[in-house]
């Protein structure tokens, strides 16, 4: 079974390559007003990434539709939780915004015929697509199935680990050293840094710290989380700890966050 690091090595992605990793914060349309979209599009142009990774094809759909990614920019790798992909499940703030989301699996291949879909499981069980219908029907008849990759990923972490590694400053004093589950995107970020990728840029992640004002966040309509906002979700993950860890990693220059809280507030107030 491959690891994510193995997959990136097979794709000849080097540790100093400029990687842009796009996350699920894009699901909240209120956090991306038009002027802020322009700002982020320019930031992407400036860093000129050699590899673009997006977490889930349905988020990729919104990055194009919101025009954060110009139509002629190709995504290189789509990550996804295999269970959700097989079942066609969505866990979004507002599922109705993703009508026809399955079509985007093929649309993204049309944009980049060499697109890699890398699926993961959290357990050590075999991670593979078992149903042949996913071939022509979902990816398109001309898609090279060798570009389907699979890997396992552990979920648990302790905030203290990142202090010990020197990635963060005194995070454990605020969030303790007890193990907890990571959100998928957060786990990928920490795996990439741990693997030595030194030029990791992120967009679409909540990395402004746990005290970010939620008044401009959208309330979830998705049935399981209806009426809640991001930091209030009742899950096994710790969203507030992750926001503080990512913020500290940005300050320590372990990652580069293309998003800017001051700019966001400025453009939200102009609406």
N, C-alpha and C positions, 0 to 999 in steps of 0.2 A: 504494500500500500504506500503510495506516494505521500509526502508531506507537501504543504504549500511551497516550502523552500525548494523542494526537489522539482516541482513544476516550473517555478520561476527559473531555476538553473537550466532545465531542459529547454526553456524558451530563450536562453542566452541573455537573460536580464542580469546585468551586472550590479554589484553592490552600490556603485556610485552613479548609476543611471537615474535620471530625473523621473520619479514615479509620482503620478497623481492618483490618489485613491478617493473615489466618490462615494459618499455614504447616504444614509436614509433620512437625514434631516430635510432633504429636498422634498420629502413627502408633505411637509407643512408649507403649503404655498404662501402663507402669510409671512414667512421668513425670507421671501425672495421677491421683494418689490422690484419693479422694472429698472430703476437706477442702480440698485444693488446688483442686479443681474449683469448690467453693463460693467460695473466695477469688477465683478468676479470673472467675467469673460476676458477682460483685459489682463487680469492677474494670470489667467491660464496662458494667454498669449505670451506674457513676459517670461514665465518659467519654461515654456516650450517643452512639455513633457515628452520623454521618449516612450513611456508606457503609461497607458490610462487603464486603471482597474475600476470597475463599478460594482457595488454590492447590490445584486439583484437586477434582473432585466427590467422590472417594472419601475425601478428608480431611474434606470438609464432612459426609459421612455420620457420621464419628466425632465431630465436634464436637457434633452433635445427640445422638447415642447416649450420649456421655459426659456430656451435659447442661451442657456449657460454654456452649452456645447454647440458651436456652429454645426450645421448639417454636414459639412465636409470633414469634420474631425472624427476620427475612428476611435472607438473603444477597443482595446486589445484583449481584455479579459473580463468576463462576467463571473462573479462569484455567486453562489446560491446554496441554500440549505436543501439538500436532496429531497427530503420529505415534503417540503412545501412545493418544490418543483414538480414532483411526481403527481401530487394531488391537485396541483393548480391553485393551491391556497394563497391568499394574500393576507398579510397582517399590516394594515395601513391605517392612517388617520381617517381617510375617507375613501373606502373602496370604490365608490361610484366614479371617482376620478380616473379609474384605470379600466374603463370599459374596453373590451377587446385586448386586454393585456397580453394574452397568449400570442397574438399576432406579432408582438414585438420581439419574440424570440427569433423569428425568421427575419423580421425587418432589420435587426441588428446584424445578422449574418449578411444580409444584402449590402449593408454599409461597409462591412469588413468580412469578406469571405474566409479570412484566416482567423476569425474571432475564436478565442478559446473560452469554452464554458467549463468552469472548474467548480464541481459540486463537493460538498463536504457533509460528513456526519460527525456527531460528537462522541459516539461510542467507537469501540474498536471493531464493530461488525463490518462486514464487507460493504463497501460503498460503490454501487454501480447501478446503472439503469437496467432494469430487467425486462422491460416491455418494448418490443420492437416498434411499436406505434410511434415512439418518440423520434424515430429516425426521420423519415420523409415528412410525416405529418406535422411535426413541430419544428424541426431544424431546417427542413427543405431538402429536396432529393439530391442536391449537389453538395451538401455540406460534408466536409471531411470528418468522419466520426473519430478519427485519431485526435481531433481537437477537443474531444470530450475528456476531461481530466477529473480525477476523484482523489480526495484525501480526507484524512481524519484530523480532528482538531479538538484539543481538550478545552474545557470551559473554565475550570476553577483557577482562581488567582487570589493572591493576598496583596493589598496595597503596600504592605511592608516590603515585598519583593522589589518594587520599583525604587523605593528609598535605598535599599541595599545595593541595587545596581547603579545608583547615582543618576537615575533618570528623573527622579522627582525629589522635592524638598519637603521633608516632614509630613508627607501625606498620611503615614500611619498614625501620627499623633491625632489626626482629625477623624480618620476612618477605621483605625484599628488594624490588627493583623489577622483577623479571622478570614478564612477562605470564603469566597462567594463566587457565583457564576458571572461570567462576562457576557455582555451583549456581543453578537457575532462580529460586528464591525470593529469594536474595541479590541477583541481578541486578535483579529487579523492585524491591526495596527501594531500591537505589542509583539506579535510574531515576526512581523517584517523588521521592526527595530532590533529584536533579538537576533535575527538572522544576519544583521550587519548592514542593512540597507540604510545608507547615510544621507540620502536626498529624497526623503519621503514627504510629499506634500498632501495635505488632506483638505477636503471640501465636503460639506454636508454632514459634519459631525459636531456634536454639542461639546465644544471645547473652550467655552468662555467661563467655566467654573460653575459651581453649584449654586451660586447666588445670582445667576442670570435671571433677570426679570421675566417671569412667565406671562405677564399680562398680554403680550403680543403673540404668544403661542396659541395655536388652534386647539380647541377641545376635541378629543377623539370622538368620532362617530362609530368606529369599529366596535362591534357588540361586546367584546370581552373587556374593553377599556372605555366604554362610553361614559362621557362626562368628565374624564380625567385629562390632565395635561402631562407632558413628558416626565417631569420629575416626580409626579404623584402615582405613576403606574405601579400597581401591586404585582410584582413579578419576583423571580429569584435573582434578578440582576440588581445592581446598585448604580442607578443612573447618576446620582449625585457624586459618588466616589469617582466614577469614570470621568465626569466633567472636570473635576479637580485634578485628577491624574493627567488628563490630556492637556489641561491648561498649564500644569507644571512642566510637562514634557516640551511644550511649545516654548516656555520661558527658558528652559535649559537647552533649547535648540536641538532636541532630539527629533522633532518633527516641525514642519512648517505649515501653519494653518492659513490657508488663503483667505479665510473669512475674517472679518474685522467687526467687532461688536459696535464700536463707535460709528462706523460707516452704516451698519445696519440700522441703528437707531436714527441716525440722521435721515436716511432715505425712507424709513417708516413714517417719520414725522412729516415728510413732504407729501405723503399720499393725499 
